[in-house]
Structures are given as structure tokens and as C-alpha cells.
Amino acid sequence: MAKLTMREATKLKNTRHVLGISGGKDSAALAIYIRDTYPEIHEKIEYFFTDTGAELEEVYDFLDKLEAYLGKKIERLTQERGFEHFLTMHNDYLPSPRQRWCTLMMKIKPFEAFVKDDPVVTYVGIRADENREGYVSQKPTIQAVFPFIEDGLVRDDIFQMLEDTVGIPDYYEWRSRSGCYFCFFQRQDEWLGLKRRHPELFEKAVKIEKESGQGYTWVQDRTLEQVIERAEEREKEDKVKCLKNKQASVRWQDKIRYDEDDDDPEDQACVICSL
Ligand code: SF4
């Protein structure tokens, strides 16, 4: 995928400009940044959100807020067939970091169907302080622009921009990234967060795991029940440590601002899901 500068992108004729909103902080901040800094590009951009059908309701609330701020529609790319259909197609093997068919089927293919073979410039929210590539399309018709890298914006700028406009998505209080409720990139404490905040979704994830092929689990070598058990134990230990250290209570918005777990370089290819 060819890379362009903002200046080069602005000059292109007969080209679509698209920006995929994942529900995460960086793509939302990028849309806000473009609206406020490059109004001529904002005019042309088609904002879109690829709905896997397994999103958290907090994501939809956040999209509504963002849409209101942008003053433009965020196109929702919905799919006729959901995760269960693709799971059957993959012989009931759960997706995993190594077999990430979910991203291909539920994110990349709908995106490619949306842009068709049109000449397209896609705006990507990778920041200047990150070292990851993001989703690289093989389509020769797609070119990419990285405005945050070009303009030197870093993590703190992104949080500030969100705090000053639409706020940080609520799910960041218990989860470090957007994406499907059952995403296997979740940490143990995030699974626990899912169980507490969305018990029905957690139960659905347990059911899918139990019915999956050859005893596959969402988390390597551990069932979700075991994951929760471990997470609860760790939570107790952390509380004791916290009491011992008499840590002052910190706003969750500030805590996550300096917790860079969502920048895990291991899940580079998931950038399309959670950036
Ligand atoms: S969010 Fe996670 S589970 Fe959903 S498509 Fe992306 S990698 Fe797969």
C-alpha cells in the first residue's frame, strides 16, 4: 500500500477519502483532528464503522457522540452473517492471534467490499510514538495517509483531544481496547470486566468456547472459567498491595492515559479492530 502525505492526498482528483472508525480512541481522535485541522479533507471524507455484530453497546453510544461532534454520518457497514456463521465455516475453530480469520472475514472483507476497486485514500490513526504498521491492504487502488505521524501527535495528545471533545469511550474504564466482546486479545482482568459489566455476553462467550472444535479456548490453555478464577485471585492480591501502599484513588481516565497496555506491539494486525 503506497503512503502519501496529507498535502499529496488533498491534491488527488477522482479519489475517495475514507476513515475507518474502530470504536477505539485513536481513530476517533483522528476524525476529530481532521475535522478541526483539515476541514477541506473532512468535507470529502467518508467515515465508516465495520460492525462485526459482536460489539459492546458502549461502542454504539460512543459512535453516536462522535457522529454528533463530526456533524457527518458514520456509515455502518453491517453484515448479513455474523460470527457464528464464520465459526461454522472454520470448522468451529475459535480464532486466535495466530489464526485471525475473524479480522479477515469481519473487518477486512467488508472494508474491501465498501471501497470496491475505486481509487481510495485511507486515513490511519497510528501515532508518532508508535511502532506498528497497521492493516496493509494488498489492493493497488488503496493508498494510505498517517496524519498523526506526519504532524507528530503522540498518546497524550490523543487523550487530551478526546477529553476536550467527545470524552474517552466508557469501556476504557474496564477494557484497554475496542473490538468484539469475545476478543482473544483481552487480558484476564478484562474478561472479568466483561463478566461483571455484560454478564450475558460473557455467558455467550463461555457457550461458544464450550461448543468450539477440539476443546479450543479463547485464552491459550485455559477455559474462561479458569481465567475468571485467576483474575479474581489477582484482584484480591492487588487490593492488598494497594492498601499496603496506601495508593490514592486516581480517575480511571488518568489511569488509562498512562497505561500503555493497549499499545501492545504483539497485536499489530488487530489495529483495524481497535485503533
Ligand atoms: S476485535 Fe478481536 S475478535 Fe474481533 S475481529 Fe478483531 S481480532 Fe477478531
Residues whose N, C-alpha, C, O or C-beta is under 5 A from the ligand:
A	BS01	SF4	C102 T103 M106 S178 G179 C180 F182 C183 F184 C270 C273
